[in-house]
Amino acid sequence: MSVLSTIVLAAEEAKIALFFPSWVFPLIAVAVFVALGFVVWSFRDVANRHSQKTGGSAASGHSTDH
């Protein structure tokens, strides 16, 4: 046997034990994606809610009036 075939044979014999069944990992990814999407959604329109606090004190001199 060559060294390569010995390595391949050893790699095939090694069984990697997962913590969960393989279908659980995509569910975890979807749950994380939905949670992060909710966080982003909760910060919608924040700049417009707090525009009165800036009051034209922007350093660039540009206004937000369109």
PyMOL Python script that loads the backbone (N, CA, C, O; Angstrom):
from pymol import cmd

cmd.read_pdbstr("""\
ATOM      1  N   MET A   1       0.831  -1.185   0.000  1.00  0.00           N
ATOM      2  CA  MET A   1       0.000   0.000   0.000  1.00  0.00           C
ATOM      3  C   MET A   1       0.873   1.244   0.000  1.00  0.00           C
ATOM      4  O   MET A   1       1.908   1.312   0.663  1.00  0.00           O
ATOM      5  N   SER A   2       0.434   2.186  -0.739  1.00  0.00           N
ATOM      6  CA  SER A   2       1.167   3.443  -0.749  1.00  0.00           C
ATOM      7  C   SER A   2       0.703   4.318   0.414  1.00  0.00           C
ATOM      8  O   SER A   2      -0.295   4.031   1.075  1.00  0.00           O
ATOM      9  N   VAL A   3       1.433   5.357   0.636  1.00  0.00           N
ATOM     10  CA  VAL A   3       1.108   6.272   1.728  1.00  0.00           C
ATOM     11  C   VAL A   3      -0.226   6.961   1.447  1.00  0.00           C
ATOM     12  O   VAL A   3      -1.028   7.164   2.359  1.00  0.00           O
ATOM     13  N   LEU A   4      -0.460   7.316   0.197  1.00  0.00           N
ATOM     14  CA  LEU A   4      -1.702   7.996  -0.161  1.00  0.00           C
ATOM     15  C   LEU A   4      -2.914   7.108   0.100  1.00  0.00           C
ATOM     16  O   LEU A   4      -3.910   7.566   0.660  1.00  0.00           O
ATOM     17  N   SER A   5      -2.835   5.853  -0.298  1.00  0.00           N
ATOM     18  CA  SER A   5      -3.974   4.961  -0.067  1.00  0.00           C
ATOM     19  C   SER A   5      -4.180   4.693   1.421  1.00  0.00           C
ATOM     20  O   SER A   5      -5.313   4.485   1.855  1.00  0.00           O
ATOM     21  N   THR A   6      -3.124   4.694   2.196  1.00  0.00           N
ATOM     22  CA  THR A   6      -3.252   4.530   3.646  1.00  0.00           C
ATOM     23  C   THR A   6      -3.959   5.733   4.265  1.00  0.00           C
ATOM     24  O   THR A   6      -4.796   5.575   5.154  1.00  0.00           O
ATOM     25  N   ILE A   7      -3.625   6.925   3.798  1.00  0.00           N
ATOM     26  CA  ILE A   7      -4.264   8.145   4.308  1.00  0.00           C
ATOM     27  C   ILE A   7      -5.737   8.172   3.928  1.00  0.00           C
ATOM     28  O   ILE A   7      -6.587   8.527   4.745  1.00  0.00           O
ATOM     29  N   VAL A   8      -6.039   7.798   2.687  1.00  0.00           N
ATOM     30  CA  VAL A   8      -7.429   7.785   2.239  1.00  0.00           C
ATOM     31  C   VAL A   8      -8.229   6.762   3.029  1.00  0.00           C
ATOM     32  O   VAL A   8      -9.360   7.037   3.431  1.00  0.00           O
ATOM     33  N   LEU A   9      -7.661   5.598   3.254  1.00  0.00           N
ATOM     34  CA  LEU A   9      -8.344   4.563   4.020  1.00  0.00           C
ATOM     35  C   LEU A   9      -8.583   5.018   5.461  1.00  0.00           C
ATOM     36  O   LEU A   9      -9.645   4.755   6.026  1.00  0.00           O
ATOM     37  N   ALA A  10      -7.616   5.687   6.046  1.00  0.00           N
ATOM     38  CA  ALA A  10      -7.778   6.187   7.416  1.00  0.00           C
ATOM     39  C   ALA A  10      -8.836   7.286   7.473  1.00  0.00           C
ATOM     40  O   ALA A  10      -9.581   7.383   8.448  1.00  0.00           O
ATOM     41  N   ALA A  11      -8.902   8.110   6.436  1.00  0.00           N
ATOM     42  CA  ALA A  11      -9.890   9.184   6.409  1.00  0.00           C
ATOM     43  C   ALA A  11     -11.297   8.630   6.237  1.00  0.00           C
ATOM     44  O   ALA A  11     -12.250   9.185   6.782  1.00  0.00           O
ATOM     45  N   GLU A  12     -11.437   7.551   5.493  1.00  0.00           N
ATOM     46  CA  GLU A  12     -12.754   6.957   5.300  1.00  0.00           C
ATOM     47  C   GLU A  12     -13.257   6.277   6.563  1.00  0.00           C
ATOM     48  O   GLU A  12     -14.464   6.219   6.798  1.00  0.00           O
ATOM     49  N   GLU A  13     -12.365   5.774   7.358  1.00  0.00           N
ATOM     50  CA  GLU A  13     -12.770   5.083   8.576  1.00  0.00           C
ATOM     51  C   GLU A  13     -13.188   6.049   9.675  1.00  0.00           C
ATOM     52  O   GLU A  13     -13.975   5.695  10.553  1.00  0.00           O
ATOM     53  N   ALA A  14     -12.664   7.266   9.626  1.00  0.00           N
ATOM     54  CA  ALA A  14     -12.986   8.242  10.664  1.00  0.00           C
ATOM     55  C   ALA A  14     -14.415   8.734  10.467  1.00  0.00           C
ATOM     56  O   ALA A  14     -14.763   9.244   9.402  1.00  0.00           O
ATOM     57  N   LYS A  15     -15.218   8.580  11.474  1.00  0.00           N
ATOM     58  CA  LYS A  15     -16.605   9.034  11.438  1.00  0.00           C
ATOM     59  C   LYS A  15     -16.704  10.292  12.286  1.00  0.00           C
ATOM     60  O   LYS A  15     -16.357  10.284  13.467  1.00  0.00           O
ATOM     61  N   ILE A  16     -17.174  11.362  11.683  1.00  0.00           N
ATOM     62  CA  ILE A  16     -17.306  12.625  12.400  1.00  0.00           C
ATOM     63  C   ILE A  16     -18.687  12.656  13.048  1.00  0.00           C
ATOM     64  O   ILE A  16     -19.707  12.588  12.361  1.00  0.00           O
ATOM     65  N   ALA A  17     -18.709  12.757  14.343  1.00  0.00           N
ATOM     66  CA  ALA A  17     -19.976  12.813  15.070  1.00  0.00           C
ATOM     67  C   ALA A  17     -20.450  14.262  15.140  1.00  0.00           C
ATOM     68  O   ALA A  17     -19.722  15.143  15.599  1.00  0.00           O
ATOM     69  N   LEU A  18     -21.665  14.494  14.685  1.00  0.00           N
ATOM     70  CA  LEU A  18     -22.247  15.824  14.734  1.00  0.00           C
ATOM     71  C   LEU A  18     -23.071  15.974  16.009  1.00  0.00           C
ATOM     72  O   LEU A  18     -23.561  14.992  16.565  1.00  0.00           O
ATOM     73  N   PHE A  19     -23.213  17.211  16.459  1.00  0.00           N
ATOM     74  CA  PHE A  19     -24.004  17.468  17.661  1.00  0.00           C
ATOM     75  C   PHE A  19     -25.489  17.241  17.408  1.00  0.00           C
ATOM     76  O   PHE A  19     -26.211  16.756  18.279  1.00  0.00           O
ATOM     77  N   PHE A  20     -25.933  17.594  16.214  1.00  0.00           N
ATOM     78  CA  PHE A  20     -27.337  17.499  15.836  1.00  0.00           C
ATOM     79  C   PHE A  20     -27.435  16.721  14.532  1.00  0.00           C
ATOM     80  O   PHE A  20     -26.423  16.513  13.863  1.00  0.00           O
ATOM     81  N   PRO A  21     -28.615  16.293  14.167  1.00  0.00           N
ATOM     82  CA  PRO A  21     -28.788  15.725  12.827  1.00  0.00           C
ATOM     83  C   PRO A  21     -28.506  16.790  11.770  1.00  0.00           C
ATOM     84  O   PRO A  21     -28.588  17.986  12.051  1.00  0.00           O
ATOM     85  N   SER A  22     -28.182  16.364  10.581  1.00  0.00           N
ATOM     86  CA  SER A  22     -27.737  17.314   9.556  1.00  0.00           C
ATOM     87  C   SER A  22     -28.827  18.292   9.135  1.00  0.00           C
ATOM     88  O   SER A  22     -28.497  19.363   8.626  1.00  0.00           O
ATOM     89  N   TRP A  23     -30.090  17.984   9.317  1.00  0.00           N
ATOM     90  CA  TRP A  23     -31.153  18.901   8.917  1.00  0.00           C
ATOM     91  C   TRP A  23     -31.346  20.038   9.917  1.00  0.00           C
ATOM     92  O   TRP A  23     -32.051  21.000   9.612  1.00  0.00           O
ATOM     93  N   VAL A  24     -30.742  19.955  11.096  1.00  0.00           N
ATOM     94  CA  VAL A  24     -30.909  20.997  12.112  1.00  0.00           C
ATOM     95  C   VAL A  24     -30.053  22.225  11.786  1.00  0.00           C
ATOM     96  O   VAL A  24     -30.447  23.347  12.104  1.00  0.00           O
ATOM     97  N   PHE A  25     -28.914  22.034  11.171  1.00  0.00           N
ATOM     98  CA  PHE A  25     -28.006  23.150  10.896  1.00  0.00           C
ATOM     99  C   PHE A  25     -28.616  24.198   9.965  1.00  0.00           C
ATOM    100  O   PHE A  25     -28.461  25.390  10.233  1.00  0.00           O
ATOM    101  N   PRO A  26     -29.305  23.813   8.881  1.00  0.00           N
ATOM    102  CA  PRO A  26     -29.979  24.862   8.092  1.00  0.00           C
ATOM    103  C   PRO A  26     -31.072  25.586   8.876  1.00  0.00           C
ATOM    104  O   PRO A  26     -31.298  26.778   8.662  1.00  0.00           O
ATOM    105  N   LEU A  27     -31.746  24.887   9.774  1.00  0.00           N
ATOM    106  CA  LEU A  27     -32.759  25.553  10.596  1.00  0.00           C
ATOM    107  C   LEU A  27     -32.135  26.589  11.522  1.00  0.00           C
ATOM    108  O   LEU A  27     -32.712  27.652  11.748  1.00  0.00           O
ATOM    109  N   ILE A  28     -30.970  26.283  12.053  1.00  0.00           N
ATOM    110  CA  ILE A  28     -30.258  27.245  12.896  1.00  0.00           C
ATOM    111  C   ILE A  28     -29.863  28.468  12.072  1.00  0.00           C
ATOM    112  O   ILE A  28     -29.985  29.601  12.537  1.00  0.00           O
ATOM    113  N   ALA A  29     -29.393  28.238  10.856  1.00  0.00           N
ATOM    114  CA  ALA A  29     -29.007  29.354   9.986  1.00  0.00           C
ATOM    115  C   ALA A  29     -30.212  30.227   9.653  1.00  0.00           C
ATOM    116  O   ALA A  29     -30.100  31.453   9.648  1.00  0.00           O
ATOM    117  N   VAL A  30     -31.358  29.618   9.376  1.00  0.00           N
ATOM    118  CA  VAL A  30     -32.567  30.389   9.081  1.00  0.00           C
ATOM    119  C   VAL A  30     -33.009  31.179  10.308  1.00  0.00           C
ATOM    120  O   VAL A  30     -33.410  32.336  10.186  1.00  0.00           O
ATOM    121  N   ALA A  31     -32.940  30.570  11.481  1.00  0.00           N
ATOM    122  CA  ALA A  31     -33.332  31.270  12.706  1.00  0.00           C
ATOM    123  C   ALA A  31     -32.430  32.470  12.975  1.00  0.00           C
ATOM    124  O   ALA A  31     -32.911  33.530  13.376  1.00  0.00           O
ATOM    125  N   VAL A  32     -31.137  32.313  12.761  1.00  0.00           N
ATOM    126  CA  VAL A  32     -30.202  33.427  12.952  1.00  0.00           C
ATOM    127  C   VAL A  32     -30.483  34.523  11.928  1.00  0.00           C
ATOM    128  O   VAL A  32     -30.468  35.706  12.268  1.00  0.00           O
ATOM    129  N   PHE A  33     -30.739  34.140  10.678  1.00  0.00           N
ATOM    130  CA  PHE A  33     -31.029  35.116   9.631  1.00  0.00           C
ATOM    131  C   PHE A  33     -32.307  35.894   9.948  1.00  0.00           C
ATOM    132  O   PHE A  33     -32.353  37.110   9.761  1.00  0.00           O
ATOM    133  N   VAL A  34     -33.333  35.209  10.421  1.00  0.00           N
ATOM    134  CA  VAL A  34     -34.583  35.882  10.778  1.00  0.00           C
ATOM    135  C   VAL A  34     -34.369  36.810  11.970  1.00  0.00           C
ATOM    136  O   VAL A  34     -34.903  37.920  11.989  1.00  0.00           O
ATOM    137  N   ALA A  35     -33.602  36.377  12.956  1.00  0.00           N
ATOM    138  CA  ALA A  35     -33.332  37.221  14.118  1.00  0.00           C
ATOM    139  C   ALA A  35     -32.566  38.481  13.717  1.00  0.00           C
ATOM    140  O   ALA A  35     -32.890  39.576  14.177  1.00  0.00           O
ATOM    141  N   LEU A  36     -31.561  38.332  12.869  1.00  0.00           N
ATOM    142  CA  LEU A  36     -30.817  39.510  12.414  1.00  0.00           C
ATOM    143  C   LEU A  36     -31.686  40.410  11.538  1.00  0.00           C
ATOM    144  O   LEU A  36     -31.563  41.634  11.593  1.00  0.00           O
ATOM    145  N   GLY A  37     -32.548  39.819  10.742  1.00  0.00           N
ATOM    146  CA  GLY A  37     -33.485  40.614   9.946  1.00  0.00           C
ATOM    147  C   GLY A  37     -34.427  41.416  10.829  1.00  0.00           C
ATOM    148  O   GLY A  37     -34.746  42.563  10.514  1.00  0.00           O
ATOM    149  N   PHE A  38     -34.879  40.824  11.933  1.00  0.00           N
ATOM    150  CA  PHE A  38     -35.734  41.553  12.870  1.00  0.00           C
ATOM    151  C   PHE A  38     -34.982  42.712  13.512  1.00  0.00           C
ATOM    152  O   PHE A  38     -35.554  43.784  13.710  1.00  0.00           O
ATOM    153  N   VAL A  39     -33.720  42.515  13.837  1.00  0.00           N
ATOM    154  CA  VAL A  39     -32.918  43.595  14.420  1.00  0.00           C
ATOM    155  C   VAL A  39     -32.777  44.741  13.429  1.00  0.00           C
ATOM    156  O   VAL A  39     -32.925  45.906  13.798  1.00  0.00           O
ATOM    157  N   VAL A  40     -32.492  44.419  12.179  1.00  0.00           N
ATOM    158  CA  VAL A  40     -32.371  45.468  11.158  1.00  0.00           C
ATOM    159  C   VAL A  40     -33.713  46.163  10.958  1.00  0.00           C
ATOM    160  O   VAL A  40     -33.763  47.388  10.843  1.00  0.00           O
ATOM    161  N   TRP A  41     -34.797  45.396  10.915  1.00  0.00           N
ATOM    162  CA  TRP A  41     -36.128  45.965  10.724  1.00  0.00           C
ATOM    163  C   TRP A  41     -36.508  46.887  11.878  1.00  0.00           C
ATOM    164  O   TRP A  41     -37.192  47.888  11.665  1.00  0.00           O
ATOM    165  N   SER A  42     -36.077  46.566  13.090  1.00  0.00           N
ATOM    166  CA  SER A  42     -36.440  47.381  14.243  1.00  0.00           C
ATOM    167  C   SER A  42     -35.756  48.745  14.231  1.00  0.00           C
ATOM    168  O   SER A  42     -36.218  49.663  14.910  1.00  0.00           O
ATOM    169  N   PHE A  43     -34.682  48.899  13.489  1.00  0.00           N
ATOM    170  CA  PHE A  43     -33.985  50.178  13.411  1.00  0.00           C
ATOM    171  C   PHE A  43     -34.379  50.978  12.175  1.00  0.00           C
ATOM    172  O   PHE A  43     -33.682  51.927  11.813  1.00  0.00           O
ATOM    173  N   ARG A  44     -35.479  50.616  11.521  1.00  0.00           N
ATOM    174  CA  ARG A  44     -35.891  51.344  10.328  1.00  0.00           C
ATOM    175  C   ARG A  44     -36.314  52.761  10.713  1.00  0.00           C
ATOM    176  O   ARG A  44     -36.895  52.981  11.776  1.00  0.00           O
ATOM    177  N   ASP A  45     -36.023  53.685   9.863  1.00  0.00           N
ATOM    178  CA  ASP A  45     -36.456  55.078  10.002  1.00  0.00           C
ATOM    179  C   ASP A  45     -35.929  55.767  11.259  1.00  0.00           C
ATOM    180  O   ASP A  45     -36.539  56.729  11.726  1.00  0.00           O
ATOM    181  N   VAL A  46     -34.827  55.307  11.812  1.00  0.00           N
ATOM    182  CA  VAL A  46     -34.269  55.914  13.020  1.00  0.00           C
ATOM    183  C   VAL A  46     -33.753  57.318  12.728  1.00  0.00           C
ATOM    184  O   VAL A  46     -33.916  58.217  13.552  1.00  0.00           O
ATOM    185  N   ALA A  47     -33.141  57.517  11.582  1.00  0.00           N
ATOM    186  CA  ALA A  47     -32.595  58.829  11.253  1.00  0.00           C
ATOM    187  C   ALA A  47     -33.702  59.873  11.156  1.00  0.00           C
ATOM    188  O   ALA A  47     -33.508  61.018  11.565  1.00  0.00           O
ATOM    189  N   ASN A  48     -34.843  59.497  10.626  1.00  0.00           N
ATOM    190  CA  ASN A  48     -35.939  60.457  10.507  1.00  0.00           C
ATOM    191  C   ASN A  48     -36.608  60.727  11.846  1.00  0.00           C
ATOM    192  O   ASN A  48     -37.140  61.817  12.054  1.00  0.00           O
ATOM    193  N   ARG A  49     -36.596  59.776  12.744  1.00  0.00           N
ATOM    194  CA  ARG A  49     -37.201  59.993  14.061  1.00  0.00           C
ATOM    195  C   ARG A  49     -36.390  60.962  14.903  1.00  0.00           C
ATOM    196  O   ARG A  49     -36.952  61.673  15.737  1.00  0.00           O
ATOM    197  N   HIS A  50     -35.085  61.005  14.702  1.00  0.00           N
ATOM    198  CA  HIS A  50     -34.221  61.834  15.536  1.00  0.00           C
ATOM    199  C   HIS A  50     -33.625  63.013  14.775  1.00  0.00           C
ATOM    200  O   HIS A  50     -32.595  63.547  15.187  1.00  0.00           O
ATOM    201  N   SER A  51     -34.241  63.424  13.689  1.00  0.00           N
ATOM    202  CA  SER A  51     -33.675  64.515  12.904  1.00  0.00           C
ATOM    203  C   SER A  51     -33.776  65.850  13.631  1.00  0.00           C
ATOM    204  O   SER A  51     -32.978  66.747  13.357  1.00  0.00           O
ATOM    205  N   GLN A  52     -34.720  66.014  14.542  1.00  0.00           N
ATOM    206  CA  GLN A  52     -34.848  67.280  15.258  1.00  0.00           C
ATOM    207  C   GLN A  52     -33.686  67.508  16.214  1.00  0.00           C
ATOM    208  O   GLN A  52     -33.430  68.650  16.597  1.00  0.00           O
ATOM    209  N   LYS A  53     -32.989  66.475  16.604  1.00  0.00           N
ATOM    210  CA  LYS A  53     -31.873  66.632  17.534  1.00  0.00           C
ATOM    211  C   LYS A  53     -30.629  67.178  16.841  1.00  0.00           C
ATOM    212  O   LYS A  53     -29.794  67.806  17.492  1.00  0.00           O
ATOM    213  N   THR A  54     -30.489  66.954  15.544  1.00  0.00           N
ATOM    214  CA  THR A  54     -29.319  67.487  14.847  1.00  0.00           C
ATOM    215  C   THR A  54     -29.474  68.976  14.635  1.00  0.00           C
ATOM    216  O   THR A  54     -28.515  69.722  14.829  1.00  0.00           O
ATOM    217  N   GLY A  55     -30.641  69.430  14.245  1.00  0.00           N
ATOM    218  CA  GLY A  55     -30.953  70.845  14.159  1.00  0.00           C
ATOM    219  C   GLY A  55     -30.012  71.661  13.301  1.00  0.00           C
ATOM    220  O   GLY A  55     -29.763  72.824  13.622  1.00  0.00           O
ATOM    221  N   GLY A  56     -29.485  71.118  12.243  1.00  0.00           N
ATOM    222  CA  GLY A  56     -28.621  71.875  11.358  1.00  0.00           C
ATOM    223  C   GLY A  56     -27.212  72.042  11.871  1.00  0.00           C
ATOM    224  O   GLY A  56     -26.494  72.923  11.399  1.00  0.00           O
ATOM    225  N   SER A  57     -26.795  71.241  12.803  1.00  0.00           N
ATOM    226  CA  SER A  57     -25.439  71.363  13.329  1.00  0.00           C
ATOM    227  C   SER A  57     -24.467  70.436  12.611  1.00  0.00           C
ATOM    228  O   SER A  57     -23.419  70.092  13.157  1.00  0.00           O
ATOM    229  N   ALA A  58     -24.802  70.036  11.411  1.00  0.00           N
ATOM    230  CA  ALA A  58     -23.924  69.149  10.654  1.00  0.00           C
ATOM    231  C   ALA A  58     -22.662  69.905  10.260  1.00  0.00           C
ATOM    232  O   ALA A  58     -22.719  71.073   9.876  1.00  0.00           O
ATOM    233  N   ALA A  59     -21.540  69.237  10.358  1.00  0.00           N
ATOM    234  CA  ALA A  59     -20.259  69.880  10.076  1.00  0.00           C
ATOM    235  C   ALA A  59     -20.079  70.175   8.597  1.00  0.00           C
ATOM    236  O   ALA A  59     -19.346  71.098   8.240  1.00  0.00           O
ATOM    237  N   SER A  60     -20.730  69.413   7.732  1.00  0.00           N
ATOM    238  CA  SER A  60     -20.531  69.607   6.298  1.00  0.00           C
ATOM    239  C   SER A  60     -21.343  70.771   5.758  1.00  0.00           C
ATOM    240  O   SER A  60     -21.066  71.254   4.660  1.00  0.00           O
ATOM    241  N   GLY A  61     -22.329  71.229   6.496  1.00  0.00           N
ATOM    242  CA  GLY A  61     -23.138  72.343   6.039  1.00  0.00           C
ATOM    243  C   GLY A  61     -24.256  71.941   5.106  1.00  0.00           C
ATOM    244  O   GLY A  61     -25.005  72.803   4.646  1.00  0.00           O
ATOM    245  N   HIS A  62     -24.395  70.672   4.814  1.00  0.00           N
ATOM    246  CA  HIS A  62     -25.470  70.211   3.949  1.00  0.00           C
ATOM    247  C   HIS A  62     -26.724  69.993   4.773  1.00  0.00           C
ATOM    248  O   HIS A  62     -26.664  69.559   5.924  1.00  0.00           O
ATOM    249  N   SER A  63     -27.837  70.293   4.179  1.00  0.00           N
ATOM    250  CA  SER A  63     -29.093  70.051   4.884  1.00  0.00           C
ATOM    251  C   SER A  63     -29.731  68.772   4.360  1.00  0.00           C
ATOM    252  O   SER A  63     -29.365  68.271   3.297  1.00  0.00           O
ATOM    253  N   THR A  64     -30.679  68.258   5.109  1.00  0.00           N
ATOM    254  CA  THR A  64     -31.374  67.043   4.688  1.00  0.00           C
ATOM    255  C   THR A  64     -32.682  67.356   3.993  1.00  0.00           C
ATOM    256  O   THR A  64     -33.439  66.440   3.672  1.00  0.00           O
ATOM    257  N   ASP A  65     -32.971  68.644   3.750  1.00  0.00           N
ATOM    258  CA  ASP A  65     -34.207  69.028   3.059  1.00  0.00           C
ATOM    259  C   ASP A  65     -34.074  68.723   1.579  1.00  0.00           C
ATOM    260  O   ASP A  65     -33.088  69.089   0.940  1.00  0.00           O
ATOM    261  N   HIS A  66     -35.078  68.050   1.044  1.00  0.00           N
ATOM    262  CA  HIS A  66     -35.029  67.681  -0.379  1.00  0.00           C
ATOM    263  C   HIS A  66     -36.095  68.394  -1.123  1.00  0.00           C
ATOM    264  O   HIS A  66     -36.224  68.221  -2.335  1.00  0.00           O
TER     265      HIS A  66
END
""", "prot")
cmd.dss("prot")
cmd.show_as("cartoon", "prot")
cmd.util.cbc("prot")
cmd.orient("prot")
